[in-house]
Amino acid sequence: MTRNSAKTNCVKWSIFISSYIPLYFFILIITSDKLFGLFRPQKNWCEYSRYLLKNSGELLFIIVLVLVIICSFWTVRQILNASATNHNIIVCDVKSSQDTIISYIATYLLPLTTLDNGNIRLIIANVGLFLVIGFLYVKLNLIYLNPTFLFFGYVPYFSKSKIIISNVSYEKLRNNKSQNRNDEHEKKWNGAYIANGIVVIRKEDNE
């Protein structure tokens, strides 16, 4: 595997993990009783220690989940705030990805079925499912399936061999003619390639 290929796969896996941010928050809400238990007054240190020991697995899971949420938000912000390094991006045949995103959201429901019963086998099965989905996500270049982008005002689009992540309106992207009356060529956009075939086009870089 080349260095560029490894970097591209790393970016795609980071985007995949960040696509589950809404699910992470749902899990935190469901497991909030364990988290709030840390701040409940206990009779003495021994009782508090027993509580920590009894719920150590759940508490460790919550801590890891919080760290994943923080890292995911940081990843998304880094991607969406990428400075324009390419000034000759041609956008054509723009297509929306809304229907596929809605379908992807349905996969959030699957892990939630294991949260109440604590069945370790079902949890392992769902972790395996998560990894399989991640593998397909990366191999099939499905990074546009990320509802988190929408929370920041960015929408994924298809454009021939490119995937565009942009806060520019759909209508403006489709109207890709140059604004210069003397120029009949297609408009060239400013943006940043975050991986092979994946480009971020920001409104701020094209005003």
TORNU-135364 format. One record per residue (C-alpha): residue in one letter; residue number from 1; x, y, z. Coordinates in nm, 3 decimals, padded with zeros to 5 digits. Layout:
% TORNU-135364
R aa   i       x       y       z
R  a NUM       X       Y       Z
...
END
This chain:
% TORNU-135364
R aa   i       x       y       z
R  m   1  00.000  00.000  00.000
R  t   2  00.142  00.340 -00.100
R  r   3  00.169  00.631  00.139
R  n   4 -00.108  00.826 -00.039
R  s   5 -00.335  00.521 -00.036
R  a   6 -00.279  00.472  00.337
R  k   7 -00.353  00.841  00.402
R  t   8 -00.671  00.820  00.193
R  n   9 -00.794  00.512  00.381
R  c  10 -00.715  00.680  00.714
R  v  11 -00.922  00.984  00.616
R  k  12 -01.211  00.762  00.502
R  w  13 -01.209  00.561  00.826
R  s  14 -01.208  00.886  01.026
R  i  15 -01.507  01.013  00.827
R  f  16 -01.686  00.680  00.877
R  i  17 -01.638  00.691  01.254
R  s  18 -01.760  01.052  01.263
R  s  19 -02.074  00.953  01.071
R  y  20 -02.199  00.780  01.388
R  i  21 -02.182  01.090  01.611
R  p  22 -02.564  01.103  01.654
R  l  23 -02.561  00.738  01.765
R  y  24 -02.283  00.809  02.017
R  f  25 -02.501  01.079  02.175
R  f  26 -02.799  00.842  02.191
R  i  27 -02.583  00.584  02.368
R  l  28 -02.461  00.847  02.616
R  i  29 -02.821  00.940  02.697
R  i  30 -02.917  00.576  02.750
R  t  31 -02.615  00.509  02.973
R  s  32 -02.630  00.845  03.153
R  d  33 -02.738  00.682  03.482
R  k  34 -02.394  00.518  03.509
R  l  35 -02.222  00.848  03.434
R  f  36 -02.428  01.048  03.682
R  g  37 -02.358  00.781  03.942
R  l  38 -02.002  00.911  03.959
R  f  39 -02.131  01.235  04.108
R  r  40 -02.386  01.091  04.350
R  p  41 -02.286  01.131  04.714
R  q  42 -02.167  00.806  04.872
R  k  43 -02.143  00.720  05.241
R  n  44 -01.770  00.666  05.231
R  w  45 -01.476  00.603  05.000
R  c  46 -01.513  00.224  05.027
R  e  47 -01.870  00.241  04.897
R  y  48 -01.761  00.473  04.615
R  s  49 -01.478  00.234  04.526
R  r  50 -01.719 -00.060  04.515
R  y  51 -01.945  00.137  04.281
R  l  52 -01.650  00.211  04.049
R  l  53 -01.537 -00.151  04.054
R  k  54 -01.887 -00.286  03.991
R  n  55 -01.946 -00.054  03.696
R  s  56 -01.587 -00.025  03.570
R  g  57 -01.667 -00.176  03.230
R  e  58 -01.958  00.060  03.160
R  l  59 -01.765  00.363  03.289
R  l  60 -01.463  00.280  03.073
R  f  61 -01.695  00.243  02.774
R  i  62 -01.848  00.586  02.844
R  i  63 -01.504  00.750  02.875
R  v  64 -01.390  00.596  02.545
R  l  65 -01.717  00.705  02.382
R  v  66 -01.669  01.065  02.498
R  l  67 -01.314  01.064  02.357
R  v  68 -01.443  00.924  02.026
R  i  69 -01.705  01.203  02.008
R  i  70 -01.442  01.470  02.072
R  c  71 -01.203  01.323  01.814
R  s  72 -01.487  01.284  01.561
R  f  73 -01.592  01.647  01.597
R  w  74 -01.230  01.755  01.561
R  t  75 -01.193  01.542  01.245
R  v  76 -01.507  01.686  01.086
R  r  77 -01.405  02.043  01.167
R  q  78 -01.055  01.986  01.024
R  i  79 -01.204  01.846  00.703
R  l  80 -01.462  02.119  00.657
R  n  81 -01.218  02.397  00.743
R  a  82 -00.958  02.277  00.494
R  s  83 -00.810  02.575  00.307
R  a  84 -00.857  02.584 -00.068
R  t  85 -00.541  02.446 -00.228
R  n  86 -00.683  02.375 -00.572
R  h  87 -00.826  02.657 -00.784
R  n  88 -00.922  02.470 -01.099
R  i  89 -01.195  02.231 -00.984
R  i  90 -01.461  02.173 -01.248
R  v  91 -01.801  02.062 -01.120
R  c  92 -02.048  01.908 -01.365
R  d  93 -02.344  01.670 -01.365
R  v  94 -02.408  01.739 -00.997
R  k  95 -02.643  01.492 -00.829
R  s  96 -02.788  01.491 -00.479
R  s  97 -02.715  01.216 -00.225
R  q  98 -03.007  01.285  00.010
R  d  99 -03.194  00.956 -00.046
R  t 100 -02.888  00.744  00.026
R  i 101 -02.812  00.940  00.344
R  i 102 -03.163  00.878  00.475
R  s 103 -03.122  00.506  00.407
R  y 104 -02.788  00.503  00.589
R  i 105 -02.941  00.657  00.902
R  a 106 -03.149  00.340  00.941
R  t 107 -02.832  00.149  01.032
R  y 108 -02.812  00.354  01.353
R  l 109 -03.097  00.149  01.497
R  l 110 -02.910 -00.182  01.487
R  p 111 -02.662 -00.125  01.773
R  l 112 -02.936  00.020  01.995
R  t 113 -03.097 -00.326  02.027
R  t 114 -02.813 -00.447  02.252
R  l 115 -02.799 -00.161  02.500
R  d 116 -03.058 -00.286  02.749
R  n 117 -02.975 -00.651  02.787
R  g 118 -02.595 -00.634  02.817
R  n 119 -02.556 -00.957  02.623
R  i 120 -02.184 -00.968  02.545
R  r 121 -02.235 -01.188  02.238
R  l 122 -02.479 -00.942  02.085
R  i 123 -02.245 -00.654  02.163
R  i 124 -01.956 -00.835  01.992
R  a 125 -02.182 -00.912  01.695
R  n 126 -02.271 -00.544  01.661
R  v 127 -01.906 -00.439  01.687
R  g 128 -01.834 -00.685  01.408
R  l 129 -02.120 -00.537  01.206
R  f 130 -01.979 -00.188  01.267
R  l 131 -01.639 -00.299  01.132
R  v 132 -01.794 -00.468  00.827
R  i 133 -01.990 -00.153  00.746
R  g 134 -01.669  00.048  00.791
R  f 135 -01.481 -00.182  00.554
R  l 136 -01.749 -00.144  00.287
R  y 137 -01.768  00.231  00.355
R  v 138 -01.398  00.271  00.281
R  k 139 -01.367  00.023 -00.006
R  l 140 -01.675  00.153 -00.191
R  n 141 -01.585  00.519 -00.127
R  l 142 -01.913  00.589  00.054
R  i 143 -01.791  00.886  00.255
R  y 144 -02.083  01.098  00.135
R  l 145 -02.300  00.886  00.368
R  n 146 -02.232  01.108  00.666
R  p 147 -02.525  01.288  00.836
R  t 148 -02.276  01.479  01.055
R  f 149 -02.180  01.701  00.762
R  l 150 -02.540  01.823  00.746
R  f 151 -02.523  01.950  01.105
R  f 152 -02.242  02.183  00.998
R  g 153 -02.429  02.303  00.690
R  y 154 -02.239  02.090  00.438
R  v 155 -02.410  01.859  00.190
R  p 156 -02.242  01.578 -00.008
R  y 157 -02.298  01.564 -00.385
R  f 158 -02.196  01.339 -00.673
R  s 159 -02.013  01.493 -00.966
R  k 160 -01.905  01.228 -01.217
R  s 161 -01.596  01.065 -01.060
R  k 162 -01.581  01.316 -00.772
R  i 163 -01.758  01.339 -00.439
R  i 164 -01.817  01.699 -00.338
R  i 165 -01.877  01.811  00.020
R  s 166 -01.999  02.169  00.011
R  n 167 -02.200  02.444  00.181
R  v 168 -02.265  02.599 -00.160
R  s 169 -02.626  02.557 -00.266
R  y 170 -02.723  02.280 -00.505
R  e 171 -02.851  02.534 -00.759
R  k 172 -02.522  02.725 -00.766
R  l 173 -02.319  02.409 -00.809
R  r 174 -02.538  02.302 -01.099
R  n 175 -02.504  02.645 -01.260
R  n 176 -02.138  02.586 -01.333
R  k 177 -02.085  02.848 -01.604
R  s 178 -01.829  03.116 -01.544
R  q 179 -01.967  03.450 -01.420
R  n 180 -01.736  03.628 -01.662
R  r 181 -01.946  03.718 -01.968
R  n 182 -01.642  03.691 -02.193
R  d 183 -01.569  03.341 -02.068
R  e 184 -01.793  03.064 -02.207
R  h 185 -01.605  02.790 -02.025
R  e 186 -01.719  02.606 -01.714
R  k 187 -01.670  02.778 -01.381
R  k 188 -01.363  02.672 -01.189
R  w 189 -01.415  02.632 -00.817
R  n 190 -01.170  02.675 -00.531
R  g 191 -01.152  02.378 -00.299
R  a 192 -00.939  02.121 -00.122
R  y 193 -00.897  01.752 -00.199
R  i 194 -00.902  01.563  00.132
R  a 195 -00.853  01.226 -00.039
R  n 196 -00.858  01.082 -00.391
R  g 197 -01.179  01.195 -00.560
R  i 198 -01.310  01.368 -00.244
R  v 199 -01.318  01.747 -00.249
R  v 200 -01.444  02.011 -00.007
R  i 201 -01.578  02.328 -00.172
R  r 202 -01.653  02.607  00.073
R  k 203 -01.873  02.907  00.002
R  e 204 -01.616  03.128  00.174
R  d 205 -01.347  03.034 -00.081
R  n 206 -01.566  03.111 -00.382
R  e 207 -01.714  03.452 -00.312
END
